[in-house]
């Protein structure tokens, strides 16, 4: 499968949130986003922008202890955090496959823990925090669809 790729740089949490809003405008029901990055890389901040653009009923927060948060809005955002998952099959007990078919947007933090269960057309977003400036992020989007990476931001 051909992949499109583009890297963006943000210089504040607000800019990372704004990038999430731009990404949200390119999404359609059923899209899956896998967010890769170390702790404090900006994964939840980017997700906050997605939730804001979909006019979610509340701000996105990290679902680290609950493993999943649902944000109803124009499109429902299903936000998984797999950080605490020890065995990839645990995601199946949470109903992950059913969420993929619910017509919302599925966002997965720490997707490397459940890689085998991600759909082939997953949009992969890698967030890297600058070593020299804490507020700077390099965010690379990789997708089989060009519209997910080239949105004029």
N, CA, C and O atoms as a GROMACS GRO file, in nm:
protein
  612
    1UNK      N    1   0.084  -0.118   0.000
    1UNK     CA    2   0.000   0.000   0.000
    1UNK      C    3   0.089   0.124   0.000
    1UNK      O    4   0.179   0.136   0.083
    2UNK      N    5   0.064   0.216  -0.093
    2UNK     CA    6   0.139   0.341  -0.099
    2UNK      C    7   0.105   0.427   0.022
    2UNK      O    8  -0.009   0.429   0.069
    3UNK      N    9   0.205   0.497   0.072
    3UNK     CA   10   0.185   0.582   0.190
    3UNK      C   11   0.227   0.725   0.158
    3UNK      O   12   0.327   0.748   0.090
    4UNK      N   13   0.150   0.819   0.208
    4UNK     CA   14   0.183   0.960   0.200
    4UNK      C   15   0.235   1.001   0.337
    4UNK      O   16   0.192   0.951   0.440
    5UNK      N   17   0.330   1.095   0.335
    5UNK     CA   18   0.394   1.132   0.460
    5UNK      C   19   0.426   1.281   0.459
    5UNK      O   20   0.470   1.336   0.358
    6UNK      N   21   0.404   1.345   0.573
    6UNK     CA   22   0.440   1.486   0.586
    6UNK      C   23   0.470   1.516   0.732
    6UNK      O   24   0.408   1.462   0.822
    7UNK      N   25   0.568   1.603   0.753
    7UNK     CA   26   0.608   1.642   0.887
    7UNK      C   27   0.573   1.788   0.912
    7UNK      O   28   0.598   1.874   0.828
    8UNK      N   29   0.517   1.814   1.028
    8UNK     CA   30   0.482   1.948   1.073
    8UNK      C   31   0.562   1.977   1.200
    8UNK      O   32   0.604   1.884   1.269
    9UNK      N   33   0.581   2.102   1.230
    9UNK     CA   34   0.650   2.141   1.354
    9UNK      C   35   0.559   2.238   1.428
    9UNK      O   36   0.508   2.334   1.370
   10UNK      N   37   0.539   2.211   1.557
   10UNK     CA   38   0.462   2.302   1.640
   10UNK      C   39   0.552   2.359   1.748
   10UNK      O   40   0.649   2.295   1.789
   11UNK      N   41   0.519   2.480   1.793
   11UNK     CA   42   0.606   2.551   1.887
   11UNK      C   43   0.538   2.581   2.020
   11UNK      O   44   0.592   2.656   2.102
   12UNK      N   45   0.421   2.522   2.042
   12UNK     CA   46   0.350   2.539   2.169
   12UNK      C   47   0.239   2.435   2.177
   12UNK      O   48   0.204   2.372   2.077
   13UNK      N   49   0.185   2.418   2.296
   13UNK     CA   50   0.072   2.327   2.313
   13UNK      C   51  -0.047   2.374   2.230
   13UNK      O   52  -0.120   2.293   2.173
   14UNK      N   53  -0.068   2.507   2.224
   14UNK     CA   54  -0.179   2.560   2.144
   14UNK      C   55  -0.164   2.525   1.996
   14UNK      O   56  -0.262   2.491   1.931
   15UNK      N   57  -0.042   2.532   1.944
   15UNK     CA   58  -0.020   2.496   1.805
   15UNK      C   59  -0.041   2.346   1.781
   15UNK      O   60  -0.091   2.307   1.676
   16UNK      N   61  -0.005   2.263   1.879
   16UNK     CA   62  -0.028   2.119   1.866
   16UNK      C   63  -0.178   2.092   1.866
   16UNK      O   64  -0.226   2.009   1.789
   17UNK      N   65  -0.253   2.160   1.953
   17UNK     CA   66  -0.398   2.148   1.955
   17UNK      C   67  -0.456   2.193   1.821
   17UNK      O   68  -0.545   2.127   1.766
   18UNK      N   69  -0.407   2.304   1.768
   18UNK     CA   70  -0.454   2.354   1.638
   18UNK      C   71  -0.428   2.253   1.526
   18UNK      O   72  -0.512   2.234   1.438
   19UNK      N   73  -0.313   2.188   1.530
   19UNK     CA   74  -0.284   2.086   1.430
   19UNK      C   75  -0.386   1.973   1.440
   19UNK      O   76  -0.431   1.920   1.339
   20UNK      N   77  -0.422   1.936   1.562
   20UNK     CA   78  -0.526   1.835   1.581
   20UNK      C   79  -0.657   1.878   1.517
   20UNK      O   80  -0.726   1.795   1.457
   21UNK      N   81  -0.692   2.005   1.528
   21UNK     CA   82  -0.815   2.056   1.464
   21UNK      C   83  -0.806   2.042   1.312
   21UNK      O   84  -0.902   1.999   1.248
   22UNK      N   85  -0.692   2.076   1.255
   22UNK     CA   86  -0.674   2.065   1.110
   22UNK      C   87  -0.685   1.918   1.065
   22UNK      O   88  -0.749   1.888   0.964
   23UNK      N   89  -0.623   1.830   1.140
   23UNK     CA   90  -0.630   1.687   1.107
   23UNK      C   91  -0.776   1.641   1.111
   23UNK      O   92  -0.821   1.568   1.023
   24UNK      N   93  -0.849   1.683   1.214
   24UNK     CA   94  -0.989   1.641   1.230
   24UNK      C   95  -1.073   1.676   1.109
   24UNK      O   96  -1.162   1.599   1.072
   25UNK      N   97  -1.046   1.788   1.047
   25UNK     CA   98  -1.124   1.831   0.929
   25UNK      C   99  -1.106   1.738   0.810
   25UNK      O  100  -1.189   1.737   0.719
   26UNK      N  101  -0.999   1.660   0.811
   26UNK     CA  102  -0.972   1.568   0.699
   26UNK      C  103  -1.023   1.427   0.726
   26UNK      O  104  -1.013   1.340   0.639
   27UNK      N  105  -1.076   1.403   0.843
   27UNK     CA  106  -1.116   1.268   0.881
   27UNK      C  107  -1.259   1.237   0.839
   27UNK      O  108  -1.340   1.327   0.817
   28UNK      N  109  -1.287   1.110   0.827
   28UNK     CA  110  -1.422   1.063   0.797
   28UNK      C  111  -1.457   0.951   0.895
   28UNK      O  112  -1.368   0.890   0.954
   29UNK      N  113  -1.587   0.924   0.914
   29UNK     CA  114  -1.626   0.819   1.007
   29UNK      C  115  -1.552   0.688   0.978
   29UNK      O  116  -1.540   0.646   0.863
   30UNK      N  117  -1.504   0.627   1.084
   30UNK     CA  118  -1.433   0.500   1.072
   30UNK      C  119  -1.282   0.512   1.066
   30UNK      O  120  -1.213   0.411   1.072
   31UNK      N  121  -1.229   0.635   1.055
   31UNK     CA  122  -1.084   0.651   1.051
   31UNK      C  123  -1.022   0.614   1.186
   31UNK      O  124  -1.082   0.635   1.291
   32UNK      N  125  -0.902   0.559   1.179
   32UNK     CA  126  -0.826   0.519   1.298
   32UNK      C  127  -0.693   0.592   1.296
   32UNK      O  128  -0.623   0.591   1.195
   33UNK      N  129  -0.659   0.656   1.408
   33UNK     CA  130  -0.531   0.725   1.422
   33UNK      C  131  -0.450   0.656   1.530
   33UNK      O  132  -0.500   0.632   1.640
   34UNK      N  133  -0.325   0.625   1.499
   34UNK     CA  134  -0.231   0.568   1.595
   34UNK      C  135  -0.129   0.676   1.629
   34UNK      O  136  -0.058   0.724   1.541
   35UNK      N  137  -0.123   0.714   1.757
   35UNK     CA  138  -0.034   0.821   1.801
   35UNK      C  139   0.087   0.762   1.874
   35UNK      O  140   0.074   0.705   1.983
   36UNK      N  141   0.203   0.775   1.813
   36UNK     CA  142   0.328   0.724   1.868
   36UNK      C  143   0.406   0.839   1.929
   36UNK      O  144   0.410   0.949   1.873
   37UNK      N  145   0.467   0.815   2.043
   37UNK     CA  146   0.550   0.917   2.105
   37UNK      C  147   0.574   0.885   2.251
   37UNK      O  148   0.496   0.814   2.314
   38UNK      N  149   0.683   0.937   2.303
   38UNK     CA  150   0.717   0.915   2.443
   38UNK      C  151   0.619   0.988   2.533
   38UNK      O  152   0.532   1.063   2.486
   39UNK      N  153   0.633   0.967   2.663
   39UNK     CA  154   0.553   1.043   2.760
   39UNK      C  155   0.577   1.191   2.737
   39UNK      O  156   0.690   1.234   2.714
   40UNK      N  157   0.470   1.269   2.742
   40UNK     CA  158   0.475   1.415   2.726
   40UNK      C  159   0.511   1.459   2.584
   40UNK      O  160   0.554   1.573   2.564
   41UNK      N  161   0.495   1.371   2.487
   41UNK     CA  162   0.525   1.408   2.348
   41UNK      C  163   0.416   1.494   2.286
   41UNK      O  164   0.440   1.559   2.184
   42UNK      N  165   0.296   1.495   2.345
   42UNK     CA  166   0.188   1.577   2.292
   42UNK      C  167   0.071   1.498   2.235
   42UNK      O  168  -0.014   1.554   2.167
   43UNK      N  169   0.066   1.369   2.261
   43UNK     CA  170  -0.039   1.284   2.205
   43UNK      C  171  -0.179   1.328   2.252
   43UNK      O  172  -0.270   1.342   2.170
   44UNK      N  173  -0.194   1.350   2.380
   44UNK     CA  174  -0.324   1.392   2.433
   44UNK      C  175  -0.356   1.535   2.391
   44UNK      O  176  -0.472   1.568   2.369
   45UNK      N  177  -0.256   1.619   2.380
   45UNK     CA  178  -0.278   1.757   2.334
   45UNK      C  179  -0.330   1.757   2.191
   45UNK      O  180  -0.422   1.832   2.160
   46UNK      N  181  -0.272   1.675   2.105
   46UNK     CA  182  -0.321   1.663   1.968
   46UNK      C  183  -0.465   1.611   1.967
   46UNK      O  184  -0.549   1.659   1.892
   47UNK      N  185  -0.492   1.512   2.052
   47UNK     CA  186  -0.626   1.455   2.061
   47UNK      C  187  -0.726   1.560   2.109
   47UNK      O  188  -0.841   1.560   2.066
   48UNK      N  189  -0.683   1.648   2.197
   48UNK     CA  190  -0.769   1.757   2.244
   48UNK      C  191  -0.817   1.842   2.126
   48UNK      O  192  -0.933   1.884   2.122
   49UNK      N  193  -0.728   1.867   2.031
   49UNK     CA  194  -0.767   1.943   1.912
   49UNK      C  195  -0.869   1.869   1.828
   49UNK      O  196  -0.962   1.930   1.775
   50UNK      N  197  -0.854   1.737   1.815
   50UNK     CA  198  -0.952   1.657   1.743
   50UNK      C  199  -1.089   1.670   1.809
   50UNK      O  200  -1.189   1.696   1.743
   51UNK      N  201  -1.091   1.652   1.943
   51UNK     CA  202  -1.216   1.659   2.017
   51UNK      C  203  -1.281   1.796   2.006
   51UNK      O  204  -1.403   1.806   1.992
   52UNK      N  205  -1.201   1.901   2.011
   52UNK     CA  206  -1.255   2.037   1.997
   52UNK      C  207  -1.319   2.056   1.860
   52UNK      O  208  -1.427   2.114   1.850
   53UNK      N  209  -1.253   2.009   1.757
   53UNK     CA  210  -1.307   2.026   1.621
   53UNK      C  211  -1.437   1.949   1.603
   53UNK      O  212  -1.525   1.993   1.529
   54UNK      N  213  -1.451   1.835   1.669
   54UNK     CA  214  -1.574   1.756   1.661
   54UNK      C  215  -1.679   1.804   1.761
   54UNK      O  216  -1.784   1.741   1.776
   55UNK      N  217  -1.651   1.916   1.830
   55UNK     CA  218  -1.741   1.974   1.928
   55UNK      C  219  -1.782   1.870   2.034
   55UNK      O  220  -1.899   1.853   2.066
   56UNK      N  221  -1.681   1.803   2.085
   56UNK     CA  222  -1.703   1.701   2.187
   56UNK      C  223  -1.768   1.761   2.311
   56UNK      O  224  -1.758   1.881   2.337
   57UNK      N  225  -1.835   1.675   2.387
   57UNK     CA  226  -1.908   1.721   2.504
   57UNK      C  227  -1.817   1.759   2.621
   57UNK      O  228  -1.865   1.812   2.721
   58UNK      N  229  -1.687   1.731   2.610
   58UNK     CA  230  -1.590   1.768   2.714
   58UNK      C  231  -1.450   1.768   2.654
   58UNK      O  232  -1.428   1.707   2.549
   59UNK      N  233  -1.354   1.834   2.718
   59UNK     CA  234  -1.217   1.834   2.667
   59UNK      C  235  -1.155   1.694   2.680
   59UNK      O  236  -1.183   1.621   2.775
   60UNK      N  237  -1.072   1.659   2.584
   60UNK     CA  238  -1.003   1.530   2.588
   60UNK      C  239  -0.898   1.530   2.697
   60UNK      O  240  -0.822   1.627   2.714
   61UNK      N  241  -0.894   1.421   2.771
   61UNK     CA  242  -0.791   1.400   2.873
   61UNK      C  243  -0.731   1.262   2.851
   61UNK      O  244  -0.788   1.181   2.777
   62UNK      N  245  -0.620   1.237   2.912
   62UNK     CA  246  -0.555   1.107   2.895
   62UNK      C  247  -0.637   0.997   2.962
   62UNK      O  248  -0.671   1.008   3.080
   63UNK      N  249  -0.669   0.890   2.888
   63UNK     CA  250  -0.743   0.779   2.948
   63UNK      C  251  -0.653   0.672   3.009
   63UNK      O  252  -0.689   0.555   3.011
   64UNK      N  253  -0.536   0.712   3.059
   64UNK     CA  254  -0.437   0.617   3.108
   64UNK      C  255  -0.494   0.518   3.210
   64UNK      O  256  -0.462   0.400   3.206
   65UNK      N  257  -0.577   0.565   3.301
   65UNK     CA  258  -0.627   0.476   3.406
   65UNK      C  259  -0.758   0.408   3.368
   65UNK      O  260  -0.792   0.304   3.425
   66UNK      N  261  -0.831   0.464   3.273
   66UNK     CA  262  -0.958   0.402   3.231
   66UNK      C  263  -0.940   0.323   3.102
   66UNK      O  264  -1.027   0.244   3.066
   67UNK      N  265  -0.831   0.344   3.032
   67UNK     CA  266  -0.795   0.282   2.904
   67UNK      C  267  -0.874   0.336   2.786
   67UNK      O  268  -0.823   0.333   2.674
   68UNK      N  269  -0.996   0.385   2.806
   68UNK     CA  270  -1.072   0.443   2.695
   68UNK      C  271  -1.162   0.555   2.747
   68UNK      O  272  -1.227   0.542   2.851
   69UNK      N  273  -1.165   0.664   2.671
   69UNK     CA  274  -1.260   0.773   2.692
   69UNK      C  275  -1.340   0.790   2.566
   69UNK      O  276  -1.288   0.776   2.456
   70UNK      N  277  -1.468   0.819   2.582
   70UNK     CA  278  -1.555   0.845   2.467
   70UNK      C  279  -1.598   0.991   2.473
   70UNK      O  280  -1.638   1.042   2.578
   71UNK      N  281  -1.590   1.057   2.356
   71UNK     CA  282  -1.627   1.197   2.346
   71UNK      C  283  -1.731   1.215   2.236
   71UNK      O  284  -1.695   1.231   2.120
   72UNK      N  285  -1.860   1.212   2.272
   72UNK     CA  286  -1.964   1.235   2.171
   72UNK      C  287  -1.957   1.378   2.120
   72UNK      O  288  -1.928   1.471   2.196
   73UNK      N  289  -1.982   1.396   1.993
   73UNK     CA  290  -1.984   1.526   1.929
   73UNK      C  291  -2.036   1.510   1.788
   73UNK      O  292  -2.113   1.418   1.761
   74UNK      N  293  -1.995   1.595   1.697
   74UNK     CA  294  -2.033   1.581   1.556
   74UNK      C  295  -1.998   1.440   1.509
   74UNK      O  296  -2.079   1.374   1.444
   75UNK      N  297  -1.879   1.396   1.543
   75UNK     CA  298  -1.838   1.256   1.531
   75UNK      C  299  -1.792   1.214   1.669
   75UNK      O  300  -1.727   1.293   1.739
   76UNK      N  301  -1.823   1.093   1.710
   76UNK     CA  302  -1.776   1.047   1.840
   76UNK      C  303  -1.630   1.005   1.829
   76UNK      O  304  -1.590   0.935   1.736
   77UNK      N  305  -1.553   1.050   1.926
   77UNK     CA  306  -1.411   1.019   1.933
   77UNK      C  307  -1.392   0.912   2.041
   77UNK      O  308  -1.431   0.932   2.156
   78UNK      N  309  -1.332   0.800   2.003
   78UNK     CA  310  -1.302   0.692   2.095
   78UNK      C  311  -1.152   0.694   2.118
   78UNK      O  312  -1.074   0.664   2.027
   79UNK      N  313  -1.111   0.730   2.238
   79UNK     CA  314  -0.971   0.758   2.270
   79UNK      C  315  -0.916   0.647   2.359
   79UNK      O  316  -0.949   0.640   2.478
   80UNK      N  317  -0.833   0.562   2.303
   80UNK     CA  318  -0.772   0.450   2.375
   80UNK      C  319  -0.631   0.488   2.419
   80UNK      O  320  -0.558   0.554   2.345
   81UNK      N  321  -0.593   0.446   2.538
   81UNK     CA  322  -0.456   0.459   2.584
   81UNK      C  323  -0.407   0.320   2.623
   81UNK      O  324  -0.455   0.262   2.720
   82UNK      N  325  -0.315   0.267   2.548
   82UNK     CA  326  -0.268   0.129   2.567
   82UNK      C  327  -0.142   0.120   2.651
   82UNK      O  328  -0.080   0.013   2.657
   83UNK      N  329  -0.103   0.227   2.716
   83UNK     CA  330   0.021   0.231   2.793
   83UNK      C  331   0.028   0.118   2.895
   83UNK      O  332   0.134   0.058   2.913
   84UNK      N  333  -0.081   0.089   2.962
   84UNK     CA  334  -0.082  -0.011   3.069
   84UNK      C  335  -0.112  -0.153   3.021
   84UNK      O  336  -0.116  -0.246   3.102
   85UNK      N  337  -0.134  -0.169   2.892
   85UNK     CA  338  -0.165  -0.303   2.839
   85UNK      C  339  -0.037  -0.386   2.836
   85UNK      O  340   0.066  -0.342   2.786
   86UNK      N  341  -0.046  -0.506   2.889
   86UNK     CA  342   0.070  -0.596   2.893
   86UNK      C  343   0.066  -0.696   2.778
   86UNK      O  344   0.171  -0.736   2.728
   87UNK      N  345  -0.052  -0.736   2.737
   87UNK     CA  346  -0.070  -0.834   2.630
   87UNK      C  347  -0.168  -0.773   2.529
   87UNK      O  348  -0.276  -0.727   2.566
   88UNK      N  349  -0.130  -0.772   2.402
   88UNK     CA  350  -0.211  -0.708   2.298
   88UNK      C  351  -0.356  -0.757   2.298
   88UNK      O  352  -0.446  -0.681   2.264
   89UNK      N  353  -0.377  -0.881   2.336
   89UNK     CA  354  -0.514  -0.936   2.335
   89UNK      C  355  -0.606  -0.868   2.436
   89UNK      O  356  -0.728  -0.880   2.425
   90UNK      N  357  -0.549  -0.798   2.533
   90UNK     CA  358  -0.631  -0.727   2.631
   90UNK      C  359  -0.722  -0.626   2.562
   90UNK      O  360  -0.833  -0.598   2.609
   91UNK      N  361  -0.675  -0.570   2.451
   91UNK     CA  362  -0.755  -0.469   2.380
   91UNK      C  363  -0.885  -0.530   2.327
   91UNK      O  364  -0.985  -0.459   2.314
   92UNK      N  365  -0.884  -0.658   2.298
   92UNK     CA  366  -1.004  -0.724   2.250
   92UNK      C  367  -1.110  -0.732   2.360
   92UNK      O  368  -1.229  -0.724   2.331
   93UNK      N  369  -1.068  -0.748   2.484
   93UNK     CA  370  -1.161  -0.753   2.597
   93UNK      C  371  -1.230  -0.619   2.619
   93UNK      O  372  -1.337  -0.613   2.679
   94UNK      N  373  -1.168  -0.513   2.571
   94UNK     CA  374  -1.228  -0.379   2.581
   94UNK      C  375  -1.327  -0.353   2.467
   94UNK      O  376  -1.391  -0.248   2.463
   95UNK      N  377  -1.337  -0.448   2.374
   95UNK     CA  378  -1.429  -0.431   2.262
   95UNK      C  379  -1.369  -0.350   2.148
   95UNK      O  380  -1.443  -0.289   2.070
   96UNK      N  381  -1.237  -0.348   2.138
   96UNK     CA  382  -1.171  -0.265   2.037
   96UNK      C  383  -1.226  -0.289   1.896
   96UNK      O  384  -1.252  -0.193   1.824
   97UNK      N  385  -1.244  -0.413   1.858
   97UNK     CA  386  -1.294  -0.442   1.723
   97UNK      C  387  -1.433  -0.384   1.700
   97UNK      O  388  -1.464  -0.340   1.590
   98UNK      N  389  -1.517  -0.382   1.804
   98UNK     CA  390  -1.650  -0.323   1.792
   98UNK      C  391  -1.640  -0.172   1.773
   98UNK      O  392  -1.716  -0.114   1.695
   99UNK      N  393  -1.548  -0.108   1.846
   99UNK     CA  394  -1.530   0.037   1.831
   99UNK      C  395  -1.489   0.074   1.689
   99UNK      O  396  -1.527   0.179   1.638
  100UNK      N  397  -1.413  -0.013   1.625
  100UNK     CA  398  -1.370   0.014   1.487
  100UNK      C  399  -1.489   0.021   1.391
  100UNK      O  400  -1.481   0.085   1.286
  101UNK      N  401  -1.599  -0.044   1.428
  101UNK     CA  402  -1.717  -0.049   1.342
  101UNK      C  403  -1.828   0.048   1.384
  101UNK      O  404  -1.938   0.041   1.330
  102UNK      N  405  -1.802   0.136   1.479
  102UNK     CA  406  -1.907   0.222   1.533
  102UNK      C  407  -1.926   0.354   1.457
  102UNK      O  408  -2.015   0.432   1.490
  103UNK      N  409  -1.845   0.378   1.356
  103UNK     CA  410  -1.864   0.498   1.274
  103UNK      C  411  -1.811   0.626   1.334
  103UNK      O  412  -1.845   0.735   1.288
  104UNK      N  413  -1.729   0.614   1.436
  104UNK     CA  414  -1.666   0.732   1.493
  104UNK      C  415  -1.521   0.738   1.450
  104UNK      O  416  -1.482   0.677   1.351
  105UNK      N  417  -1.442   0.812   1.525
  105UNK     CA  418  -1.298   0.822   1.503
  105UNK      C  419  -1.231   0.752   1.620
  105UNK      O  420  -1.260   0.783   1.736
  106UNK      N  421  -1.141   0.658   1.592
  106UNK     CA  422  -1.069   0.586   1.696
  106UNK      C  423  -0.927   0.641   1.701
  106UNK      O  424  -0.856   0.645   1.601
  107UNK      N  425  -0.887   0.684   1.820
  107UNK     CA  426  -0.752   0.735   1.843
  107UNK      C  427  -0.685   0.641   1.944
  107UNK      O  428  -0.742   0.611   2.049
  108UNK      N  429  -0.565   0.596   1.912
  108UNK     CA  430  -0.494   0.502   1.999
  108UNK      C  431  -0.358   0.560   2.037
  108UNK      O  432  -0.273   0.583   1.951
  109UNK      N  433  -0.340   0.584   2.167
  109UNK     CA  434  -0.208   0.620   2.218
  109UNK      C  435  -0.135   0.492   2.256
  109UNK      O  436  -0.198   0.397   2.302
  110UNK      N  437  -0.005   0.487   2.237
  110UNK     CA  438   0.080   0.370   2.261
  110UNK      C  439   0.034   0.253   2.173
  110UNK      O  440   0.019   0.142   2.223
  111UNK      N  441   0.013   0.277   2.044
  111UNK     CA  442  -0.038   0.173   1.954
  111UNK      C  443   0.059   0.058   1.931
  111UNK      O  444   0.017  -0.050   1.889
  112UNK      N  445   0.186   0.079   1.957
  112UNK     CA  446   0.283  -0.028   1.936
  112UNK      C  447   0.250  -0.150   2.022
  112UNK      O  448   0.294  -0.260   1.992
  113UNK      N  449   0.173  -0.130   2.128
  113UNK     CA  450   0.135  -0.241   2.216
  113UNK      C  451   0.027  -0.330   2.154
  113UNK      O  452   0.010  -0.444   2.196
  114UNK      N  453  -0.046  -0.277   2.054
  114UNK     CA  454  -0.157  -0.353   1.993
  114UNK      C  455  -0.146  -0.352   1.840
  114UNK      O  456  -0.246  -0.369   1.770
  115UNK      N  457  -0.028  -0.333   1.791
  115UNK     CA  458  -0.004  -0.316   1.647
  115UNK      C  459  -0.077  -0.420   1.561
  115UNK      O  460  -0.131  -0.385   1.456
  116UNK      N  461  -0.080  -0.543   1.604
  116UNK     CA  462  -0.141  -0.649   1.522
  116UNK      C  463  -0.291  -0.633   1.505
  116UNK      O  464  -0.349  -0.694   1.415
  117UNK      N  465  -0.355  -0.552   1.588
  117UNK     CA  466  -0.500  -0.533   1.580
  117UNK      C  467  -0.540  -0.403   1.509
  117UNK      O  468  -0.659  -0.376   1.494
  118UNK      N  469  -0.443  -0.324   1.467
  118UNK     CA  470  -0.474  -0.199   1.396
  118UNK      C  471  -0.508  -0.229   1.250
  118UNK      O  472  -0.444  -0.314   1.187
  119UNK      N  473  -0.609  -0.160   1.195
  119UNK     CA  474  -0.642  -0.180   1.054
  119UNK      C  475  -0.526  -0.138   0.963
  119UNK      O  476  -0.443  -0.056   1.001
  120UNK      N  477  -0.522  -0.196   0.845
  120UNK     CA  478  -0.414  -0.166   0.749
  120UNK      C  479  -0.411  -0.018   0.711
  120UNK      O  480  -0.303   0.037   0.688
  121UNK      N  481  -0.527   0.046   0.706
  121UNK     CA  482  -0.533   0.186   0.662
  121UNK      C  483  -0.524   0.286   0.778
  121UNK      O  484  -0.567   0.401   0.764
  122UNK      N  485  -0.470   0.244   0.891
  122UNK     CA  486  -0.452   0.332   1.006
  122UNK      C  487  -0.364   0.450   0.970
  122UNK      O  488  -0.262   0.436   0.902
  123UNK      N  489  -0.404   0.568   1.017
  123UNK     CA  490  -0.324   0.689   1.001
  123UNK      C  491  -0.226   0.692   1.118
  123UNK      O  492  -0.266   0.693   1.234
  124UNK      N  493  -0.097   0.692   1.087
  124UNK     CA  494   0.005   0.686   1.192
  124UNK      C  495   0.068   0.824   1.211
  124UNK      O  496   0.116   0.887   1.116
  125UNK      N  497   0.066   0.868   1.335
  125UNK     CA  498   0.118   1.001   1.368
  125UNK      C  499   0.226   0.984   1.474
  125UNK      O  500   0.201   0.930   1.582
  126UNK      N  501   0.346   1.032   1.442
  126UNK     CA  502   0.458   1.022   1.534
  126UNK      C  503   0.491   1.162   1.588
  126UNK      O  504   0.513   1.256   1.512
  127UNK      N  505   0.494   1.172   1.719
  127UNK     CA  506   0.522   1.299   1.785
  127UNK      C  507   0.655   1.288   1.857
  127UNK      O  508   0.676   1.198   1.938
  128UNK      N  509   0.744   1.382   1.828
  128UNK     CA  510   0.875   1.383   1.891
  128UNK      C  511   0.896   1.520   1.953
  128UNK      O  512   0.887   1.623   1.886
  129UNK      N  513   0.925   1.520   2.082
  129UNK     CA  514   0.952   1.645   2.153
  129UNK      C  515   1.097   1.684   2.135
  129UNK      O  516   1.186   1.600   2.146
  130UNK      N  517   1.120   1.809   2.108
  130UNK     CA  518   1.256   1.860   2.090
  130UNK      C  519   1.338   1.840   2.218
  130UNK      O  520   1.288   1.861   2.329
  131UNK      N  521   1.462   1.801   2.200
  131UNK     CA  522   1.551   1.787   2.315
  131UNK      C  523   1.597   1.922   2.368
  131UNK      O  524   1.628   1.936   2.486
  132UNK      N  525   1.601   2.022   2.279
  132UNK     CA  526   1.652   2.152   2.320
  132UNK      C  527   1.542   2.248   2.367
  132UNK      O  528   1.568   2.338   2.447
  133UNK      N  529   1.419   2.230   2.317
  133UNK     CA  530   1.309   2.319   2.356
  133UNK      C  531   1.186   2.234   2.388
  133UNK      O  532   1.129   2.171   2.300
  134UNK      N  533   1.147   2.234   2.512
  134UNK     CA  534   1.039   2.149   2.562
  134UNK      C  535   0.907   2.169   2.489
  134UNK      O  536   0.829   2.074   2.476
  135UNK      N  537   0.879   2.290   2.441
  135UNK     CA  538   0.750   2.319   2.379
  135UNK      C  539   0.746   2.291   2.228
  135UNK      O  540   0.640   2.307   2.166
  136UNK      N  541   0.856   2.250   2.168
  136UNK     CA  542   0.862   2.223   2.025
  136UNK      C  543   0.838   2.075   1.998
  136UNK      O  544   0.894   1.988   2.063
  137UNK      N  545   0.752   2.050   1.899
  137UNK     CA  546   0.720   1.912   1.860
  137UNK      C  547   0.740   1.897   1.710
  137UNK      O  548   0.708   1.987   1.632
  138UNK      N  549   0.794   1.782   1.670
  138UNK     CA  550   0.798   1.743   1.530
  138UNK      C  551   0.694   1.633   1.515
  138UNK      O  552   0.702   1.529   1.581
  139UNK      N  553   0.596   1.657   1.429
  139UNK     CA  554   0.482   1.566   1.417
  139UNK      C  555   0.474   1.517   1.273
  139UNK      O  556   0.451   1.596   1.181
  140UNK      N  557   0.492   1.388   1.255
  140UNK     CA  558   0.491   1.327   1.123
  140UNK      C  559   0.365   1.245   1.106
  140UNK      O  560   0.334   1.158   1.189
  141UNK      N  561   0.293   1.273   0.999
  141UNK     CA  562   0.170   1.201   0.967
  141UNK      C  563   0.197   1.111   0.848
  141UNK      O  564   0.252   1.156   0.747
  142UNK      N  565   0.158   0.986   0.860
  142UNK     CA  566   0.175   0.889   0.752
  142UNK      C  567   0.040   0.821   0.729
  142UNK      O  568  -0.021   0.768   0.822
  143UNK      N  569  -0.006   0.823   0.604
  143UNK     CA  570  -0.138   0.770   0.573
  143UNK      C  571  -0.143   0.717   0.430
  143UNK      O  572  -0.068   0.763   0.344
  144UNK      N  573  -0.231   0.620   0.406
  144UNK     CA  574  -0.250   0.573   0.268
  144UNK      C  575  -0.330   0.673   0.184
  144UNK      O  576  -0.342   0.655   0.063
  145UNK      N  577  -0.386   0.778   0.248
  145UNK     CA  578  -0.463   0.878   0.175
  145UNK      C  579  -0.395   1.014   0.187
  145UNK      O  580  -0.363   1.060   0.296
  146UNK      N  581  -0.375   1.078   0.073
  146UNK     CA  582  -0.304   1.206   0.069
  146UNK      C  583  -0.376   1.315   0.149
  146UNK      O  584  -0.310   1.402   0.207
  147UNK      N  585  -0.509   1.312   0.154
  147UNK     CA  586  -0.584   1.417   0.223
  147UNK      C  587  -0.550   1.426   0.371
  147UNK      O  588  -0.569   1.531   0.432
  148UNK      N  589  -0.500   1.319   0.430
  148UNK     CA  590  -0.465   1.320   0.572
  148UNK      C  591  -0.334   1.392   0.601
  148UNK      O  592  -0.309   1.429   0.716
  149UNK      N  593  -0.252   1.413   0.500
  149UNK     CA  594  -0.121   1.473   0.525
  149UNK      C  595  -0.104   1.610   0.460
  149UNK      O  596  -0.022   1.689   0.506
  150UNK      N  597  -0.178   1.640   0.356
  150UNK     CA  598  -0.164   1.766   0.283
  150UNK      C  599  -0.290   1.850   0.297
  150UNK      O  600  -0.377   1.849   0.210
  151UNK      N  601  -0.300   1.921   0.409
  151UNK     CA  602  -0.419   2.000   0.433
  151UNK      C  603  -0.390   2.148   0.450
  151UNK      O  604  -0.470   2.221   0.508
  152UNK      N  605  -0.276   2.191   0.399
  152UNK     CA  606  -0.245   2.334   0.393
  152UNK      C  607  -0.231   2.402   0.526
  152UNK      O  608  -0.272   2.518   0.541
  153UNK      N  609  -0.175   2.337   0.621
  153UNK     CA  610  -0.158   2.396   0.754
  153UNK      C  611  -0.023   2.463   0.765
  153UNK      O  612   0.010   2.518   0.870
   0.00000   0.00000   0.00000
